[in-house]
């Protein structure tokens, strides 16, 4: 676990989830480009992999093993309930593999968080979670993708974009640029604006 920002236990909380093979220290650098005021917590994924960590076992890039995803979501939800009991606003932001994990919580509990950001990743389709139309009514999401992203299969990126901005029923802010599998300044700026709006609405 790595922390930045406010140390007030009642401050709004932004939880940052790193990509596959990375760790919490790398994703925490994002906090320096996001709004002042919240507490930032970067969580280390539970599975050691490739010199870093992963959120779930997978069947291929962006395709979680359902049992692994469910087990680790249960662990994460217990942690979140402890650090952010009812009434403390939470925004969840995941990058790449962390985006799929954040999307798992979103699909499991659509309105648990004030907002969920899916950054250069896919929702965990075909992993035991419902993606029926209207599933995310009342949820607020942010999705960012790059047209030059060749890490996450294009089919999954397109399906995620289409679902979040359409039939899911979520209120979604979207950002697309020509970049690859990484967060450029325009995407980070759009994310910062959205985080600020979501937490102001939650106070």
N, C-alpha and C positions, 0 to 999 in steps of 0.2 A: 504494500500500500504506500502511495506517495501523496502528499498533500500540498496545496497551495491556497492562497486567498485567505478568506476570513477564518478565524478560529472559533467563532461563536457557534455553539452547537445548535442554535436555532436558526442560523443563517440559511438561506436557500442553498441547496446542494447541487452541484453539477458533477456527475459521475462520468469519468472518461474511461473507455474500454479500448485497449490497444489491439493491433492486428495480430494475426497468427505469426508466431516466431519472434515477436517483439516482447516488450515488457512495459511496466507501468511508468518507468522513468522517461521513456521516449514520448509517450502520449501526453505526459504531464506538461511538456513544453507548449502544448496547445493552449494551456490555461493563460499563458502570458499574452495571448492575443484575444482573449475573451473578456467580458465585462468585469470590472471591479465590483466587489460587494458579496458575491457568493463564496461559499467554501467549495474548493475543488478537490475531488478524491479520484486518483487514478488507481484502479484495482488490477492486481496481477492475476491473470488467468490461472486455473488450477492444474493444467496439464503441461508438463515440461516437453518442449519440442523445438528442435533446430536451434539450440542456443538461446531460445526464448520460451514462450509459453503460448498455449492455445486454449480456447474456450470449450472445445468439444472435439471428439473424434469425428472424422468425416469420411464420406464415400467418394470424395472428389472435391475439387475447389468449390466452396460455397454450398456444399451439400452435407449438412450435419447428419450423423448417426442419431436417430431419434432418441434412443435410450441415453446416450451420452449428453445430448442437449438437455433432456428432462432432468437428469441427475444434477447437472451443474447449474441449471436455472433454479432448482430448489435450494441449492447452497447459496446462490447469489441473492435470492429473494429473502432468505432468512437474514443474511447480512444487511440487506437494505431495510428490512423491517426494524432492525436494531438501531441503525444509525439515523434513519429517517422515519420515525413513527408518524402516524397520521397527523397531518397538519403542517409538516415540514415540506415545502415545495422541492421537488426533485426534477432535474432535467438529465436525461441519459444520452450520452453521445458516444457512438461506437464507430471505429474505423475498420474497414475491411472485415476480417473475421470477427472483430468486436461489433461491427454493424449487424452481422447475422445474429450474434448473441443478444444485442439490444433489441433487435427485431423479434427475437423469441419472447422476451419479456413483454414487449408491446402486444404481441398476439395472444399471450397468456392472460395478461391483465391490461387491457387497452387504456384504461384511465388511471393506472397506478401512478404514473408520472405526469408532471405538468407538460412534458414534451419529450419526444424521443427522436434523436437525429441518427439517420442511417447514411453514413459517409463512405462513399466509394465501396459499397458492399451490397449484398443481397439479403432479402428476407429469407428465413429458413423454410423454404417451401418443401413439401413432402417429408416433413420431419415430425409429424404427429400433432401439429398445431393447425387450428382452423384458419383458413384464408377465404372464408365465404364472403360474399358481398355484404357490405354494411357492418362487418366485424369490428371495425375501428371507429364506429360512430362515437363522437365525443372526444376522441383522441386528437392530439396535435403532434404533427410530425414535420421533420425537415429531411429532405433527401438531396444529396449532392452526388453528382457523377461527372466523369470526364469522358468525352468522346474517344479519347486515345487510350482508355483503360483496356489493356489486354491481359490483365491478371484474372479478373472475375469474368466468367463466361458472359458474353453479350446477351445471350438468351435470359440469364438470370437478372442481369442489370435492367433489361427492358421490361421484364415481368414485374420487377420490384417497382420501377418508375410508374408503370401503368396502374398497378394495384394501389399504390399510395396516393397517386394523384387522381384516381378515379373511383373504382367500385368499392374500395375499402370503407368509404364514408368518412375517413379522417379529414381534418383540416390540415392541409399540407402546404408548406413552403418548399419550393424546389429551386435548385441551382444546377445548371449544366454549363460546362465550358469545354474547351478543346484539349484540356490537359489529360494526363495519364492517371496512373494509380497513385495519386498523392494529392494532398490538400494545398492548392495554391492560394495566394492572397485573396483573390475575389471570392472563393468559396469560404475561406475563413471569415472574411468580412461579413458575408451574408449569414453565416452561422452565428457570429457574434450579435448581429442585429436581432436575429430570431430568439436567441437565448435571452437577451435583454427584454424583449417583448413578453416572452413566456413567463419570466419570473416577476415582471411588474404586474402581470395579470393575476399572478398567484398570491400576491401579498395581501 
